[in-house]
Amino acid sequence: MLPTVRTRRTHWIATAWMTWALMSALAGDWPSWRGPTRTGRPAANEPVLTQLPSAPRVVWSIAAGPGYASPIVAEGLVFAMEAQEGKEVLRALEAASGAERWKAVVDETFTDSQGPAAPRCTPVASEGRVYAQSCRGKLTCFAAADGKTLWSVDYTKDFAATFVGEKGNSQGAMRHGNNGSPWVESGWLWASAGSTNGAGMVALNPQTGTLRWKGGHEVAGYAAPMVGTLLGVRQVVNFMADAAVGFDAQSGQVLWRHPLKTAFARHVMTPLIVNDRVILGSHQTGLMSLQFTRNGERWLVFEVWNSKEAAPNFSCPIVVGDRIVGLGAQRELVCIGIDDGKVRWTQSGWITSAADKSHAGFIALGGTSALLLSDSGELILFDAGGASCRELGRAQVCGVNWCNPALSNGRLYLRDGLRSAGHWMCLDLTR
């Protein structure tokens, strides 16, 4: 029988713990999907990686249940979601050793044809709390220290969202689960409830779970929302099932809506907000840049460019200098200019799986360098700033991987394998 919460009680060596906590704080955490800013970029004070060991040292490796959720790192702990005994489970692991501090049940698992019955949404940590969202649309807040449940909401019960699974022509999250990780910032939590009954997006108080606003009538896609500023207005930008939508971050008012439809609403890419533009796209729409003008309260949206070569499937690109680097439609790396969308270079041969199943997890480093974790478990350091892609280092670090890695204090935290017999791993990239 799986317990709801299990806490590991141990005697701590105070000096060692304080040293690790200080190192983590200095280097910065990776507390959310795609890092602290949701852009694939580590904390500003993360040591710059200039070379990659040919065989990075494995600091620790522990067994993991099935899952697609990526790990996060906050306050000396790694938070990871996996399936155990038919439940979606959140685990808190000591970042230094991999030892389990606690684990808690989030929800029942969900089964479809797309993979194992397991979590698909990356948790998010903030100010001593960690938030976990299940495929079925249950969002729970836990105390990061001991796993105590602090509050929980259910999108179907509390906001009249619909979740049916693979039935008929169901679209987006109602078909394959709520995958888009919520965003927490400055006393606000925004989540894609996906209700067509006036709660496409919701804003909650992260301390109490109470509703601050609900807005829109959009079914959720699979993308995580991005919070940023466009034309001086702080807003939540999300790639929903039928459109890209901008919500006023404080009121929930729908500021603008750009219709985008694809088969079964397979919208996965987290939007990027760059220079008052929104960059987003899918395998069918292409990667596009949206620009905005205002006429009083009315927002006007138009496409600046659209790149079919850089069309993302379910991998999210990164910004490197004045360029965007991601995985294109033909499983090759594609580098395009932010301003014009023109291809600067392509790199083939790094991703070997079929194009419709290809994935790469990207991390933007200092200058024009970046890391890529391929779906076959190769970690590649490269420079994206020239007329062609320049490889700087390569190492085989794990097996099959569709999850983004987390970089903190020179260590890479990742998932090895998606189904049973997988592992959570920590690698030292500094030696």
N, C-alpha and C positions, 0 to 999 in steps of 0.2 A: 504494500500500500504506500503510495507516494504521499509524504507529508506536505502540508501547505507551506510551511516554512521550516527549514532546518538550519540552525546556527551552529557553527563550529566554534567551540570554546577552547581557547588555548592560552598559554602564558606567552606574553610578548616580551621580546628583548627590546627595551625602550629605545636604546641608542640606535639599533639597527632600523627599527620602525621609523624613528624620527628622521634618520638619514635618508631613507627611501622616500618618505613623504616630502622632504625638502627638495630632493632631486626632482621628483615629479612636479612639484609646484614651480620650480625654476624652469624646467623644460616646457611645461605646459601640458595640459591634458588633451585628449581626443574624445570629448564628451558626447558626441552626437554623430549621426549619419554624415559621413564625409568630413568629419573634423569639426573644429570649433566654429568655423564660419560656413559650414555646409558646402564648401567649394573644393574639397580635396586638398586643402592647404593646411599644414600643421600650425601650431601656435607660433607667433612671431619670434619667440625666443628659443625655438627648437634648434639644436645644433645642426648646421648645414651639412648634409651628406655629400661628400665630394668623390667618394669611391665606394665600391661595393665588394665585400669579401666574396671570394669564389665559393666558400662554404661557410655561411654565417653560423655562428655558434648557437645551438638550440639551448636557450636558458631553461625552458621547461616545455613539456608537452603532456596534456592530459586527455583522456577519452571524452568525446562529445557525442551527444545524441544527434539525430538528423536535424537539418535546418538550413535556411537561406539567410538568416539574419547575420549582420556583421557585428564584430565586437566593438566596444567603446572602452575608453580608459578615463577614469576620474578619481581623484583623491586616493591614489594608491590601489585602486581596485579595477579589475576588468569585469565588465558586465556583459554577459553573453546569453543569448536565448537559444533553446534547443527543445526537442521533443523527448519526453520521458513518459512511458507507460500511458500513452494516449493523452498527455497533457502538454500544453505549451508552458515551458518552465524558464524562469529567469534565474541565472546563477551569478553570484558575486565571487570572483576569484582574486586572490592576492596577486597584484601585478608582479611582485618580486619573485614569487615561487609557484604560482598556479594553484596553491592550496585553496580549497573551497571555504569561503567564510559563511555563506548561507545560500539557500535556494528557495524559490517561492513559485507556486503554481499561478499562472496568469489566466488560463482558459483551457477549454477542451480543444484538441487539435481539429483541423479541417482537412478533408481529403478531396483531391481532384486529380485530373489526369496529368497535371503539370509537374509533379514531383512528389517527394515524401510528405506525409501528413505531419507538418512541422512548421515552426514560426518562420515568418518571412519579413518581419518588420524589425529594424534595428532600434534598440532602446535609446533613451536620451537621459543624461544626468545633469543636475543643476542644484547647487546649494544644498548638498546633503540629501538629495532625493533622486530617485531614478524612476523613469516613467516607461512602462511597457505596454505596447498595443498588440492585441491578438489579431489573427486573420479574421475572426468573426466580428471584430469591432468592439472589443472590450478594452478600455484604457484604464490602467491601474497605476497608482503612485505608491512606491515603496520607500521606506527609510533606507538610505544607502548603507548605513552602519550595520543594521541587523535584519533587514528584509521585512519589517513590520508593514502591513498594509495600512496606508493612511487614508486613501479614498479611491473610488472607482466609478467610472461611468460606462454605460453601454449605449453605443450609437443607435442600435435598433430600438431599445426600450426607452431611452431618454430623448432621442431626437427623431424617432420614426424613420430611420434609415432602413433600407431593404438589403437583406443578404440572402441569396438563394443558391449560390454555387453554380455549377455548370448545368443550367437549365435553360432551354430555349435560346433566345438571343440576349441573355443577360450580359451586361457590359461592365467593364472596369472592376472596381473593388467588390461589387456585389457578386461577381462571377468567380474571381480567383483570390479574394481576400484583401484585407486592408494592409497594404504594404508600406504606405507612405509614412515615414517616421514623423511624429509631431515636432514642433519647434518651441523651445523655451528661452525666453529672454526678458530681463528686466521686470520680473513679476507678472509676466504673461505667458500663457501656453496656447498655441494655435494648433488645431488638428483638423484633418479632413474627415468629418463625420459622414459626408456623402449623402445627406438626406435631401430628397427633392421637395421636402416639406419645409423649406426655408432654413435649412441647416446644412448646406453644402460644406461650409467651413464653420467652425466654432472657436471661440476664444474662452479659455477658462482661467480661473485663478489657480496657479500651480500649487499653492499651499493648501487650498481647501477643495478644489475641484468644482467650485461654484461657477455657473455660467456668467460670462461677461457680455457676450453677444453671440448671435448666430446669424448667418447671412448666406444668400444665394440659394439656388435650387439645383445644384449640380451633383450628379453622381461622382464619387471619387474615382480617379484613375489609380495608378500605382506609384505616382511620383510623390516625393516629399515636398511640402511647401517650403518656399524661400521667403525670408523677410528682408526687405531692403528699401531704399529710397529711390523713387522715380519722380522727377520734376519737383523735388522738395517735399514730397508726401511719403511718409512711412507707410508701407503696405505689405500685405501678404500676397505673394504671387504663387499660383498653383496651376499645375497642368492637370486639369480635371478630365472626366471621361469624354466630354464633347467640346472642350474649349480651354484655352489659357485664360485665367481670370485674375484680376487684381482687386483685392479687398482692402479697404482702409483698415490699418492695423488696430486703431483705437475704437472704431465704431462698427466695423463689419460691413459698411456700405460697399456695394459693388461699384468700383470706379470705372472699370473697363472689362470687356469680354471679347476675345478673339476666337471665333469658332474654328475648331480643328477636329476632324473626325477620321478615325481609322477603324479597321476591322476589330471588333470586340474591345475597342478603346484601350489598346495596349500602349498606354502612355506612361513611360517609366522614368524618363530623364528629369532630374531635379533642375528647375530653371536656374540660370545664372543671371545676375543683375550686374551689368558692366556699363559704365558711362551713360547712364540713363536709358539703357537698352535692356531688353530681356532676350536671352539666348535660350532656345529650347527646341525640341523636335522629337520625331519618332521615325521608325523604320519606313513608314509610308509617307509622312509629310516632308521629310528632309529636315536638316538642321537649319533653323532660321533665326534672324535677328529682327526683333520688333522694336519700333521706335514710336514715341508718343508726342502728341501735342495736346494743348488744352484750349478749349473755347468756353470760358467761364467754368461751370461745373462739369461740362461735357469733355470726356477724354476721347481722343481719336487715336486709333492704332493702325499702323501700316508696316508691311514687311520691307525691310531695307535690302535684305538678300536672303536667298534660300539655296543651300548646298545639298544636292542629292548625294554627292560623294561622301559627305560627312554624316549622313543620316544615322542616328544612333538607334540601336536595337534595345538592349536593356543594360547598357553600360553608359555611365555619365562622363562627359568630357571635363577637362580642366582648362583654366586660363593660365598661359605661360607667357608673360610679357604682353605683347600686343597680338598674341595668337591664341587660338583654341586648338587643343590637341585631344583627339578622341578616337574611338573605334568606329570605322566607317561601315558602309553597307556591304562591302565585300571582304570583311574581316581583316582589313588592313588598317594600320594607323594612318590617320589623316590630320594634317596640320593646315589650318586655314587662318586668314587674317580676320581679326575682330571687326575692322572697319568695313571691309569689302566682301568678305566671305570667299575670297579666292584661295585656291589651294596653293600652299607654299611648298609642301612636300608630302609624299606618301611613303609608307614603309610596309612591305609585305613580308610574310614568312614568320612573323613572331607569334601569330595566333593560328593554331592548326585545326581547331574544331570547325564544324560546319558553320556557314555564315549565320544561319538563323539561331544557332546555339552558342555563338561566340561571345566571350565576355572578357573584359580587362578592368581591373581596379587601378585607378590612377591617383598618384599623390604628387602635387606640385611642390617642388623644393625651391631653394634660393636661386636667383638669376633665371636662367632658361633651362635648368635641369629638372628632371622628373623621374619618378619611379612608376613602373608598371608591374602588376601582378597578373599574369596570364591565367586563363581558365585551366591550363595544364600545370600550373604551379611554378612557372618560371618567374623569377623576380629580375627585372631588367632596369638598370639605371641608364638614362639617355639624356642627350642635350637636344632641345627642340628649336634652338635659336638660329640655326644656319639655313643654308639652301637645301640641305638634306638632313635626315635624322642621323645622329651620331651616337652609337652605342658606347657606353662608358664602363659597363660591367654587367655580369649576368650570373645567376645562381639558381639551381633547382632547389626550391625550399619546401615544396609540399606537393600534394596530388591535386585532384580535381577541385576547382575553386571558382565559385560564382559570387563570392563575398568580398567586399572591400576591406583591405587591411587598415589597421590603425597604427600611427607612428607617434611615439612619445618617448622622450629622453633617449633617443638613439636606438630604441627597441621597436621592433615590428610585431604587432599582435595580429594573428590571423586564424582563419579556420582552414583545416585540411580535410577535404572530403565533405560531401553534402548529405550523404545517407548514413547508414549505420557504419560503425568502425571508423568514424571520423575523429578528429582531434582539434582542440584549441592549442595554439602554439605561441611561444614568445621567442623571437630571434634577436640576437645582439648584432646590430649592423655596424658597430664601431670597431670591431676587431675581426 
